[in-house]
Amino acid sequence: MDPDSTDEMVDHLVDFFDRIAPVYDTWAGGQHGRVAARLVDLATPSKNEHVLDVGTGTGLVAHLVAPRVSPGLVIGIDLSDNMLSIARSRRAKNVQFLGMAAEHLVFRPATFDLVTMGETLAYLADPTEALAEANRVLRTGGRLAVSCLRRSLSTRAQELFFQGLAPLARRHYLSLPRYTSERSRFGEPDQLPQVLAAAGFEVARLTELVTGGRASDARDWTELMAGAGPLPYTLIRALGPRYRNELEAEVEAAMASLGDPDDAFRYHHSYVLAVATKR
């Protein structure tokens, strides 16, 4: 990916997270909070440890880790000012939040006992460089805890919806940054250990978490899908009332085409979570 397209992608992602920040914690019935809690439990933070939370967002992981490591320090980093503002509003004595890129950490080598990346890896400008930086700032034997969305377990309804995003963008003359298909596989249980091994980590624990539910109608569905990522968010929010109504009519028809009413408006959000040690 060339530098210009990388910058465009980062700007697009930061804009998405800035906009979604106020509803991030409550989206899909608090899904992000459930994933954060499971990741923290898997990482087993302990008293006096120093922790770096990469892509901290609203601080879900950081604030769960803080009481477990106290008086150890937790530092959360992110590029979204709105996310960081929410994170800082929940005051804790041993947590700091900084605007910083995962690929350019200012910390000295072997500073941290634990680095966490909750739902972050696939959204980074350069995941390979970010993992190299995480390795550098971890002490030998330190732990990296990662959660990634497993896209292959999406429901038929989700697959049908996301297949229609590219034609929708073309129909409305919307130009969107391109994301590599490699990122979409980070959350596969046969792929994530390979990605971490290439960065100098050895996976010690690997598990999955599946959440899900069902939207009540097409409006509820499109609102839910708008929060699923920067591409659907940009497309759905760009539509005026008329075209939004047309989209929702198409969604209703697509759901009816699934045949089984139980499949309509059903969604799964599946995650692979891993804890790896620095070799």
C-alpha positions as CSV (number, residue, x, y, z in Angstrom):
1,M,0.0,0.0,0.0
2,D,1.5,3.4,-1.0
3,P,1.9,6.2,1.6
4,D,-1.0,8.3,0.1
5,S,-3.5,5.5,0.3
6,T,-2.3,4.6,3.8
7,D,-2.8,8.1,5.0
8,E,-6.3,8.2,3.3
9,M,-7.2,4.9,5.1
10,V,-6.0,6.2,8.5
11,D,-8.0,9.5,8.1
12,H,-11.1,7.5,7.1
13,L,-10.7,5.2,10.1
14,V,-10.1,8.0,12.6
15,D,-13.1,9.8,11.3
16,F,-15.3,6.7,11.7
17,F,-14.1,6.2,15.3
18,D,-14.5,9.9,16.1
19,R,-18.1,9.7,14.9
20,I,-19.1,6.4,16.5
21,A,-17.4,7.2,19.9
22,P,-20.6,8.3,21.7
23,V,-22.4,5.0,21.0
24,Y,-19.4,2.7,20.9
25,D,-19.9,1.2,24.4
26,T,-23.6,0.5,23.9
27,W,-23.5,-0.7,20.3
28,A,-25.1,-4.2,19.7
29,G,-26.1,-4.4,23.3
30,G,-22.6,-3.7,24.7
31,Q,-20.8,-6.2,22.5
32,H,-17.4,-4.3,22.7
33,G,-17.6,-4.4,26.5
34,R,-18.1,-8.2,26.5
35,V,-15.1,-8.8,24.2
36,A,-13.0,-6.5,26.3
37,A,-13.9,-8.3,29.6
38,R,-13.1,-11.7,28.0
39,L,-9.7,-10.4,26.7
40,V,-8.7,-9.0,30.1
41,D,-9.6,-12.3,31.8
42,L,-7.6,-14.2,29.3
43,A,-4.6,-11.9,29.7
44,T,-4.5,-12.4,33.5
45,P,-3.1,-9.0,34.5
46,S,-1.6,-9.0,38.0
47,K,-0.5,-6.6,40.7
48,N,2.4,-4.2,39.8
49,E,2.4,-5.0,36.1
50,H,2.8,-2.2,33.5
51,V,0.4,-2.4,30.7
52,L,0.1,-0.8,27.2
53,D,-3.4,-0.8,25.7
54,V,-3.0,-0.2,21.9
55,G,-6.1,1.2,20.2
56,T,-7.7,1.9,23.6
57,G,-10.8,3.6,22.1
58,T,-13.1,4.5,25.0
59,G,-10.8,2.7,27.4
60,L,-12.8,-0.4,27.9
61,V,-9.8,-2.7,28.3
62,A,-7.6,-0.2,30.1
63,H,-10.2,0.5,32.8
64,L,-10.8,-3.2,33.4
65,V,-7.0,-3.8,33.6
66,A,-6.2,-0.9,35.9
67,P,-7.6,-2.2,39.3
68,R,-6.0,-5.6,38.7
69,V,-2.4,-4.2,38.2
70,S,-2.6,-1.3,40.7
71,P,-0.3,0.2,41.8
72,G,1.1,-0.7,38.3
73,L,0.5,1.7,35.5
74,V,-1.8,1.3,32.4
75,I,-1.3,3.5,29.4
76,G,-3.9,3.6,26.6
77,I,-3.1,5.0,23.2
78,D,-5.3,5.9,20.2
79,L,-5.6,8.3,17.3
80,S,-9.3,9.2,17.8
81,D,-9.6,12.4,19.9
82,N,-13.3,11.7,20.6
83,M,-12.6,8.1,21.8
84,L,-9.8,9.4,24.1
85,S,-12.0,12.1,25.5
86,I,-14.5,9.5,26.6
87,A,-11.7,7.3,28.0
88,R,-10.3,10.2,30.1
89,S,-13.7,11.1,31.5
90,R,-13.7,7.8,33.5
91,R,-11.0,8.8,36.0
92,A,-8.6,6.3,37.5
93,K,-5.4,7.0,39.4
94,N,-3.2,4.5,37.5
95,V,-4.4,5.1,33.9
96,Q,-3.1,7.5,31.4
97,F,-4.4,8.1,27.8
98,L,-2.3,9.4,25.0
99,G,-2.7,10.2,21.4
100,M,-0.2,8.0,19.7
101,A,0.2,5.7,16.6
102,A,0.7,2.0,17.3
103,E,3.5,2.0,14.7
104,H,5.5,4.7,16.3
105,L,5.7,4.1,20.1
106,V,7.8,6.5,22.1
107,F,8.5,4.1,24.9
108,R,11.9,2.4,25.7
109,P,12.4,-1.3,25.0
110,A,11.2,-3.7,27.6
111,T,9.0,-1.2,29.3
112,F,5.8,-3.3,29.6
113,D,4.7,-6.6,31.0
114,L,1.6,-6.8,28.9
115,V,0.4,-5.2,25.7
116,T,-3.3,-5.5,24.7
117,M,-4.9,-4.9,21.3
118,G,-8.7,-5.3,21.7
119,E,-10.4,-5.3,18.3
120,T,-7.5,-3.2,17.0
121,L,-5.1,-5.2,14.8
122,A,-7.2,-5.1,11.6
123,Y,-7.7,-1.4,11.8
124,L,-4.0,-0.3,12.1
125,A,-2.2,1.5,9.3
126,D,0.6,-1.1,9.4
127,P,-0.2,-4.2,11.5
128,T,3.2,-5.7,10.9
129,E,5.0,-2.6,12.2
130,A,2.6,-2.3,15.1
131,L,3.3,-5.9,16.2
132,A,7.1,-5.2,15.9
133,E,6.7,-2.2,18.1
134,A,4.7,-4.2,20.7
135,N,7.4,-6.8,20.7
136,R,10.1,-4.1,21.2
137,V,8.4,-2.5,24.2
138,L,7.6,-5.8,25.9
139,R,10.1,-7.4,28.3
140,T,11.2,-10.9,27.5
141,G,8.5,-13.3,28.5
142,G,6.0,-10.4,28.4
143,R,2.5,-11.0,27.0
144,L,0.5,-9.8,24.1
145,A,-3.3,-10.2,24.3
146,V,-5.2,-9.7,21.0
147,S,-8.9,-10.0,20.0
148,C,-9.9,-10.0,16.3
149,L,-13.3,-10.3,14.6
150,R,-13.7,-13.7,12.9
151,R,-15.6,-12.7,9.7
152,S,-16.1,-16.2,8.4
153,L,-18.8,-16.9,11.0
154,S,-21.1,-14.1,9.8
155,T,-24.7,-15.1,9.3
156,R,-26.3,-15.5,5.8
157,A,-28.1,-12.2,6.4
158,Q,-24.8,-10.4,7.1
159,E,-23.1,-11.9,4.1
160,L,-26.0,-10.8,1.8
161,F,-25.9,-7.3,3.2
162,F,-22.1,-6.8,2.9
163,Q,-22.1,-8.2,-0.6
164,G,-24.3,-5.3,-1.6
165,L,-22.1,-2.6,-0.2
166,A,-19.8,-2.2,-3.3
167,P,-22.7,-1.9,-5.7
168,L,-24.3,0.6,-3.4
169,A,-21.2,2.7,-3.3
170,R,-21.0,2.7,-7.1
171,R,-24.6,3.5,-7.5
172,H,-24.2,6.6,-5.3
173,Y,-20.8,7.6,-6.8
174,L,-19.0,7.2,-3.5
175,S,-15.3,6.7,-3.5
176,L,-14.0,4.8,-0.4
177,P,-10.5,3.8,0.7
178,R,-9.6,0.2,-0.2
179,Y,-8.8,-2.3,2.6
180,T,-6.7,-5.4,1.9
181,S,-8.4,-8.8,2.1
182,E,-5.5,-10.0,4.2
183,R,-6.8,-8.0,7.2
184,S,-10.2,-9.8,7.0
185,R,-8.5,-13.1,7.9
186,F,-6.7,-11.9,11.0
187,G,-9.5,-13.2,13.1
188,E,-9.4,-16.8,11.7
189,P,-8.0,-19.3,14.3
190,D,-5.6,-20.8,11.7
191,Q,-4.3,-17.3,10.7
192,L,-3.9,-15.2,13.9
193,P,-1.2,-17.6,15.4
194,Q,0.8,-17.3,12.2
195,V,0.6,-13.5,12.2
196,L,1.8,-13.4,15.8
197,A,4.5,-16.0,15.3
198,A,5.9,-13.9,12.4
199,A,6.2,-11.0,14.8
200,G,8.2,-13.0,17.4
201,F,5.4,-14.2,19.6
202,E,4.4,-17.7,20.7
203,V,0.7,-18.3,21.3
204,A,0.0,-19.6,24.7
205,R,-3.8,-19.5,24.7
206,L,-6.4,-19.3,21.9
207,T,-10.1,-19.1,22.3
208,E,-13.3,-17.8,20.7
209,L,-16.2,-15.7,21.8
210,V,-19.5,-15.5,19.8
211,T,-22.1,-12.9,20.5
212,G,-25.2,-12.2,18.4
213,G,-28.8,-11.4,18.1
214,R,-31.5,-10.3,15.8
215,A,-32.7,-6.9,14.5
216,S,-36.4,-6.2,14.6
217,D,-36.7,-4.6,11.1
218,A,-34.8,-3.0,8.2
219,R,-34.3,0.3,10.0
220,D,-32.9,-1.4,13.1
221,W,-30.7,-3.6,10.9
222,T,-29.2,-0.7,9.0
223,E,-28.5,1.2,12.2
224,L,-26.8,-1.8,13.6
225,M,-24.7,-2.4,10.4
226,A,-23.7,1.2,10.3
227,G,-21.7,0.6,13.5
228,A,-20.0,-2.5,12.1
229,G,-17.2,-0.7,10.4
230,P,-16.1,2.4,8.5
231,L,-17.3,1.2,5.1
232,P,-21.0,0.5,6.0
233,Y,-21.0,3.6,8.3
234,T,-19.9,5.9,5.5
235,L,-22.3,4.5,3.0
236,I,-25.4,4.4,5.2
237,R,-24.7,7.9,6.7
238,A,-24.2,9.4,3.2
239,L,-27.7,8.5,2.1
240,G,-30.5,11.0,2.3
241,P,-34.0,10.1,3.5
242,R,-35.2,9.0,0.1
243,Y,-32.2,6.7,-0.7
244,R,-32.2,5.4,2.9
245,N,-35.8,4.3,2.5
246,E,-34.8,2.6,-0.8
247,L,-32.0,0.8,0.9
248,E,-34.2,-0.4,3.7
249,A,-36.8,-1.7,1.1
250,E,-33.9,-3.6,-0.6
251,V,-32.9,-5.0,2.8
252,E,-36.4,-6.2,3.5
253,A,-36.5,-7.9,0.1
254,A,-33.0,-9.5,0.6
255,M,-34.1,-10.9,4.0
256,A,-37.3,-12.3,2.5
257,S,-35.1,-14.0,-0.1
258,L,-33.3,-16.1,2.5
259,G,-36.4,-18.3,2.8
260,D,-36.2,-19.2,6.4
261,P,-37.7,-16.4,8.6
262,D,-35.4,-17.4,11.4
263,D,-32.4,-16.3,9.2
264,A,-33.8,-12.8,8.5
265,F,-32.1,-9.9,10.4
266,R,-29.9,-12.4,12.4
267,Y,-26.3,-11.4,13.1
268,H,-23.3,-13.0,14.7
269,H,-20.2,-11.3,15.9
270,S,-17.5,-13.9,16.5
271,Y,-14.0,-13.2,17.9
272,V,-10.8,-15.0,18.2
273,L,-8.8,-14.1,21.2
274,A,-5.1,-15.0,21.8
275,V,-2.5,-14.5,24.4
276,A,1.1,-14.8,23.2
277,T,4.4,-14.5,24.9
278,K,7.5,-12.6,23.6
279,R,10.2,-15.2,22.7
